[in-house]
């Protein structure tokens, strides 16, 4: 898998970067947000991670480690990092009614029973994550951006599995519409960051 940046003393923000373009507008928004948050940032660039194939061998190893509580295995490094973060920023451009596939692979890697969530005796998920806020940053070329497939999915996981109630969407849309001034749209979105 990969080694991950350990959190130091104090508040730590985890930046999950699912942007692949050199001049990514989504990443530009996320960087502006990170600058405003002004905290220590641990960066995870998803394009640099070689996610393993989720085949039967992988699942058997994963299930065996989880059943033994062997969470120190490198297989769970991303999940441990996610669970330890004080705040999380996910930057993912809007692609095909959702987000890049590597973000889904990341989610599968961090969804670990015993690290990021557990089940109640009634069978409902209960979050184990430390973060009190998750920011989801996205841009889209058009204006047709239904939330349920991208942001809505991340929000549901954050609130229902990870225990992160405060989830905020930061977006700039309509960037590629003929006649749109994408620079103005991006700058207005940056200026409106809290």
N, C-alpha and C positions, 0 to 999 in steps of 0.2 A: 504494500500500500504506500503510504507516505508518512513522513514525520510531519508534525504540525507544530505551529508556534505555540508554546506554552504561555499561559496568561501570567503576567507579573502582578505584583501587588497593585491594588487599586482597580478601578473600573476598566473593563476591557470590552471593546466592541469587536464583534466578529464580522468581517466583510466577506460575503460569499459572492464572488464575481463570476457570473455566467455570460459575460460579454466576450466576444471573440474578435470583433473588428478593431483595428488599430485606432481609429477615430470614433469609437463608440459613443453615441449620444447618451445612451443609458449610463455608461460608466462615467461620463462627464457629470451627469446629475448626481450619481452616487458619490463621486469624489467631492462635489460641492457640499453634499450633506455631511460627509465625514469631516470635512473641514469645519463646518458649523458645530458638530458634536464635540470636536476638540478633545477627544480622548485617545488612549492607546488603542491601536487598531491591529488586530491579527487578520492577515489577508489570506484568503483561499481562492486561488485562481483555478476554476474548474477545468479549463482547457489544459492545464498542466498535470491533471490527474489521469492516470490510466486505470479506469474502473474495471474491475474484473468482471468476467462473464457470470451472470447469475444462473448457473447450472446446478444440477443436483449435487455435485461435489462441493461447490461453494456453499449451498444451503445447508448441507449436512454438517460441514465444519462450523458454520455460523451457529446453527441450532445447538450443536454440541457445546461450543464455548459458552453460549448464553445459559444453557442448562447447568453448567458448572460455575457460572458467575465469573468466568475468566475474562473480565472486561479489559484487562491490561493488554490483551492481544492487539497488535497493530491494526487488525481488521476493524477495530472500534475506535481508532484514533479520531476520526472526524466526528463521530457521535459524542465522544468525551469532550472534544473542543466545543461543539455546539451546546452541549448541556451546561458547560462552565461559563459561557459568555454572559455578560451583564446586559448587553443589547446586541441585536443582530441587524445587519443591513444586507439585503439580498438585491443584487442588480441583475435583472434579466430582461433582455429585449423581448418585445411581443412578437412571437413567431407563430404563424399558423394557428391562431386562436389560443395560444398557450405560451410556452417558454422553450428555450433550447433543451434538447433531450438530456444533456449533461446535468441539468438541474434535477431532473427526475432521478438520474442515477445517484446524485448526491443525496437526495431525500431517502432513497432506498438504503444508502449507506448509514445515514444518521438515525433512521427509525429502528432503534434497538431497545427491545424490552429490557428494562433494568438500568438503562442509561438515560434515555430521553423521555421515556414514559413507562408506566406500569399499568396493570389492570386492577380495578377495585374488585372486591368479592362478588359484586353484582355483574362483573364483566364489562365495565366501562373504562375507557382509558383515563389515566390521571397523569398529568404532566410532571416531569422531574427536572425540567430546565430552570436555570437560575434567571434567565433574561426577563426583564420586565417590559421590554418593547422590541417589536420586530418591524423594521421598515422594509417595504417592498418597492423598489425603484424600477420603473419601466418606461420605455418610449415606444411609440408606434407611428408608422408612416401615415396611416389612415385614422379615421374616427370611429370605425366599427371595432370596438374593444369591449366585448362582453367580459365581465369580471370572473364569471364562475369557472372558467377553464384554466386561467392563469393565477391571478391574484386570489380569487376565491378559494382555489385549492390550497394555496399556501396559508391563507388566513384560517381555513378550517383545520388544517394540521396544527398550526400554531396554537389556536385556542382550544381545540378538542383533544390533541395528543400531547403537546409539549407544555401546556399550562401557561402560555404567553397570551394574556388577554388583550393587551394593547398592541394592535396591528394597524399600521398606517400605510396607505398607498400613496406614492409620489409618482406622478406620471406627466408626460408631455406627449400629446397625440396630434395627429393631423400634420406631421412634419413633412410628408412627401406629397401632399396635395398640391396640384398646380396652383401657383400663385401664393402659396404659404411662405411666410418668412420664418423658416425653421430656427434661425438664430434668435429672433425675437421671442419665439415660443419657448425655447430652451432657457433664455435669460430670464424671462418672466417667471418660469417655474423655479429657477434657482433663487430669484429674489423673494419668492413667496415661501421659501423653506423656513420653518420655525426653529 
